Amino acid sequence: MKYIRLSNDSISDDSVRDIIELAHACPQLKKLNLNYNSIGNRGCRELASLLRNPESNLKCLSVVGNSIGDEEACFFVNAMANNNRFKFLSIAGLSANITLSGWDGFLRILRGTSISGTYQFNHTLQRLVRSGYEHMYLPEDLLVSLQANTELNKATSARIKIFHFHLNGDFDLSPFLCMDATVLPDVLGWIGKDYNETDGDNRLSRVSAFCRILVNVPGLCCVISLHEQQGKFVNLRPSLTL
């Protein structure tokens, strides 16, 4: 059994335990629809346990129309932090009781607080609300992160988030100022490697980040010249092409 639908079925918190046991008995279960029931705090806590289970193959859980606020959303946030298979959670439809604080919880597991840390975060989750209602509820940064996770290559997902959150505008230069100078040319090459992108905004963001680092890190141009003199190819020029 891969799909269980129990929507509009008067399911309460007391009934969720039976659903959990049923899910455990169906290791191939991929989709569980519990929309428009009477599931609240205790039921959401138990449902979140499905997302913590490393044996679970569940990819989609829909609980639209239940009693879900910030605290209940937090149960799912904590459960999904280390889940790299689950993709679709629908917790809001025509209405939602989740505030900005609740949505920020999901954002915390989708992005990192540092460039290197971003690679370790969730690059799988792609949906949080019923399709078509995303712009009604979700903050822009959360929308960007969810969209990035639709990339087939998860390294690409992480790269999109890194540019959006860590290499955008007047970003913090301190990691680059402390970096080993011999590594920096390779870092700049990584920043500029998507020079042939068709997305003009993303392309401009990469060029802007490249130039900001090049101008503000002392001695970087000298290091690049040394690399070239030693015959080490540094693929930087395309990064500056608009």
Stockholm file with secondary structure:
# STOCKHOLM 1.0

chainA/1-242         MKYIRLSNDSISDDSVRDIIELAHACPQLKKLNLNYNSIGNRGCRELASLLRNPESNLKCLSVVGNSIGDEEACFFVNAMANNNRFKFLSIAGLSANITLSGWDGFLRILRGTSISGTYQFNHTLQRLVRSGYEHMYLPEDLLVSLQANTELNKATSARIKIFHFHLNGDFDLSPFLCMDATVLPDVLGWIGKDYNETDGDNRLSRVSAFCRILVNVPGLCCVISLHEQQGKFVNLRPSLTL
#=GR chainA/1-242 SS CCEEECTTSCCBHHHHHHHHHHHHTCTTCCEEECCSSBCCHHHHHHHHHHHHCTTCCCCEEECTTSCCBHHHHHHHHHHHTTCSSCCEEECCSSCCBCCHHHHHHHHHHHSCSSHHHHTTSCCCCCBSSCTTCHHHHCCHHHHHHHHHTTSSSHHHHHHHHHHHHTSSSSCCCHHHHTSCTTTHHHHHHHHHTTTTCSCHHHHHHHHHHHHHHHHHSTTHHHHHHHHHHTTCCCCCGGGGCC
#=GC SS_cons         CCEEECTTSCCBHHHHHHHHHHHHTCTTCCEEECCSSBCCHHHHHHHHHHHHCTTCCCCEEECTTSCCBHHHHHHHHHHHTTCSSCCEEECCSSCCBCCHHHHHHHHHHHSCSSHHHHTTSCCCCCBSSCTTCHHHHCCHHHHHHHHHTTSSSHHHHHHHHHHHHTSSSSCCCHHHHTSCTTTHHHHHHHHHTTTTCSCHHHHHHHHHHHHHHHHHSTTHHHHHHHHHHTTCCCCCGGGGCC
//
